[in-house]
């Protein structure tokens, strides 16, 4: 009946919790916490959201969209518990994973019953990653490509991650010390320090002695060569 009268019902998408209005940073955030609907489909739904019962839950970094609320700094990949995030009472936690590389922000603190350690006020996941995390990684790690074009602000990290963290360590425009020697392109290697005075005397003495022996031997061979041998001109054949 609706179709015959020319009325088309718009498709609705269900959301829970804060999320980007459209997926473009300039359009800002929707701050409705309870489950609600929009006629706009979630952009980058396969990387920025996780779903439960066809409800989209945003788990990404909200800072590119103008978020000004409480910020919690994280480093690397970590679990996100959807039922805690949207305040749903269930018997078993619904655990998903955030695949942001390096330092980033979230609007939510680390979920309970998950292992985290803090260093420089940054949260690091200290638990083991399950097989489900590894299976989804090639697809969901694309979230970093999406955020790279937005130039999202990042927490300042100056120290290497703690040993309890087993996720990927990726330097994203930050000064994280690595166990390697600094190499500066175009800078010559500094000369070695000079030997002590007594070593220089020995080296000087041996050098003079060897130099004279070499010169005498060279002169003798040269004289003998001109006296008894004739120069021979070799013919070189070209290569095919």
C-alpha positions in Angstrom: 0.0 0.0 0.0 2.9 2.3 0.8 4.5 1.6 -2.5 1.3 2.3 -4.4 0.8 5.6 -2.8 4.4 6.7 -3.6 5.7 6.6 -0.1 9.0 4.8 0.4 10.0 3.8 3.9 13.6 4.9 4.6 15.9 2.2 5.9 16.9 2.6 9.5 20.2 1.7 11.2 20.4 0.9 14.8 23.2 2.3 17.0 24.2 2.1 20.6 26.4 4.6 22.4 28.3 7.6 21.0 29.3 7.4 17.3 30.3 9.5 14.3 27.2 11.1 12.7 28.3 10.2 9.2 31.9 9.0 9.3 33.3 12.3 8.1 35.2 14.2 10.8 33.6 17.5 10.0 30.2 16.1 10.8 30.9 15.5 14.4 29.5 12.9 16.8 26.1 11.7 18.0 26.1 11.5 21.8 23.0 9.4 22.4 24.0 6.6 24.8 21.0 4.3 24.6 20.0 2.3 21.5 18.6 4.6 18.8 18.2 4.7 15.0 19.4 6.8 12.1 18.6 6.8 8.4 22.4 7.3 7.7 24.3 4.1 7.3 27.6 3.8 9.3 30.6 4.7 7.2 33.6 2.4 7.5 31.3 0.0 9.3 33.7 -3.0 8.9 36.5 -1.3 10.8 35.1 1.4 13.1 32.2 -0.5 14.5 31.3 -3.9 16.0 27.8 -5.3 15.9 25.6 -7.2 18.3 22.0 -8.1 17.4 22.3 -5.8 14.3 23.2 -2.9 16.6 26.3 -0.9 15.6 28.7 0.0 18.4 31.5 2.5 17.6 34.8 1.4 19.2 37.2 3.7 17.4 39.2 6.8 18.4 36.7 9.7 18.6 39.2 12.6 18.6 39.1 13.3 14.8 35.4 14.0 15.1 35.8 16.8 17.6 35.4 14.8 20.8 36.1 16.9 23.9 35.1 14.5 26.7 37.3 12.3 28.9 40.1 10.7 27.0 41.9 7.4 27.9 45.2 6.8 26.2 46.0 3.3 24.9 48.8 1.8 23.0 48.4 -1.0 20.3 45.8 -3.6 20.0 43.5 -4.4 22.9 40.2 -6.0 23.9 36.9 -4.0 23.9 33.9 -5.4 25.9 30.8 -4.3 24.1 28.3 -5.1 26.9 30.4 -2.9 29.2 30.7 -0.2 26.6 26.9 0.2 26.0 25.9 -1.0 29.5 24.1 -4.2 28.7 23.7 -6.9 31.3 24.7 -10.3 29.9 26.0 -13.5 31.4 29.1 -13.7 29.2 31.2 -10.7 28.1 31.1 -9.9 24.4 34.8 -9.3 23.6 36.0 -7.6 20.4 39.4 -6.1 19.7 40.6 -2.7 18.7 43.3 -2.8 16.0 44.6 0.7 16.3 48.4 0.7 15.8 50.5 2.6 18.3 49.2 5.3 20.7 45.6 6.4 20.3 42.6 7.6 22.4 39.2 6.1 23.4 36.4 7.6 25.3 36.1 4.6 27.6 38.5 3.2 30.2 39.9 -0.4 30.1 37.1 -2.9 30.7 37.1 -4.9 33.9 38.2 -8.6 33.9 40.8 -7.7 31.3 44.5 -7.5 32.0 46.1 -4.0 31.4 49.2 -2.3 32.7 49.9 1.4 32.7 53.1 3.2 31.7 53.3 7.0 31.3 49.5 7.1 31.9 49.0 4.9 28.8 47.0 1.6 28.9 48.7 -1.5 27.5 47.0 -4.8 27.1 48.9 -7.5 29.1 46.9 -10.5 28.3 47.2 -13.2 25.6 45.6 -12.7 22.2 43.1 -15.5 21.2 42.9 -17.2 17.8 39.8 -15.0 16.9 42.0 -11.9 17.2 44.5 -13.4 14.8 41.9 -14.4 12.3 40.3 -11.0 12.1 43.6 -9.0 12.1 44.2 -8.9 8.3 40.8 -7.4 7.8 40.3 -5.1 10.8 43.8 -3.7 10.9 42.7 -1.6 7.9 41.3 0.9 10.5 44.8 2.4 10.5 44.5 3.3 6.8 41.3 5.1 7.5 42.7 7.1 10.4 45.9 7.9 8.6 44.1 10.3 6.3 42.5 12.2 9.2 45.7 13.1 11.1 44.2 12.2 14.4 46.0 13.5 17.5 47.8 10.9 19.5 49.0 10.5 23.1 52.7 11.3 23.6 54.7 8.2 24.2 58.5 8.5 24.9 59.3 5.1 26.4 59.2 1.6 25.0 56.1 -0.5 25.9 56.3 -2.6 29.1 57.4 -6.2 28.9 53.8 -7.4 29.7 52.6 -6.0 26.4 52.7 -8.6 23.6 51.1 -6.7 20.8 52.7 -5.0 17.8 55.2 -2.3 18.5 54.9 0.3 15.8 56.5 3.7 15.8 53.9 6.2 14.6 55.6 9.6 14.3 56.9 9.3 17.9 60.3 8.9 19.6 60.1 5.3 21.0 63.6 4.1 21.9 64.6 1.0 20.1 67.5 -1.4 21.0 69.6 -0.3 18.1 72.5 2.1 17.4 71.7 5.5 16.0 72.8 5.9 12.4 72.9 9.4 10.8 73.0 9.4 7.0 75.8 11.5 5.6 77.7 11.9 8.9 81.2 10.3 8.7 82.2 7.9 11.4 84.4 9.6 14.1 88.1 8.6 14.0 89.4 6.2 16.6 91.1 7.8 19.6 94.9 8.2 19.3 97.0 5.5 21.1 99.0 6.4 24.3 102.4 8.1 23.9 104.4 5.0 24.5 102.4 3.1 21.8 103.0 5.9 19.3 106.8 5.7 20.0 106.8 1.9 19.2 104.7 2.4 16.1 106.9 5.2 14.9 110.0 3.1 15.4 108.6 0.0 13.6 107.3 2.1 10.8 110.7 3.6 10.0 112.4 0.2 10.2 110.0 -1.5 7.9 110.0 1.4 5.5 113.8 1.2 4.9 113.7 -2.6 4.4 110.9 -2.2 1.9 112.7 0.5 0.0 116.0 -1.4 -0.2 114.3 -4.5 -1.4 112.3 -2.6 -4.0 115.4 -0.9 -5.4 117.2 -4.2 -5.7 114.4 -5.9 -7.5 114.0 -3.0 -9.9 117.7 -2.9 -10.8 117.8 -6.6 -11.4 114.7 -6.5 -13.6 116.1 -3.9 -16.0 119.4 -5.6 -16.2 118.4 -9.2 -17.1 114.9 -9.1 -18.5 113.3 -7.6 -21.5 109.9 -6.2 -21.7 107.3 -8.4 -23.3 104.2 -7.1 -24.9 101.1 -9.3 -24.4 98.4 -9.5 -27.0 94.9 -9.4 -25.6 92.2 -11.1 -27.5 88.7 -9.6 -27.4 85.8 -11.5 -25.8 83.1 -12.9 -28.0 
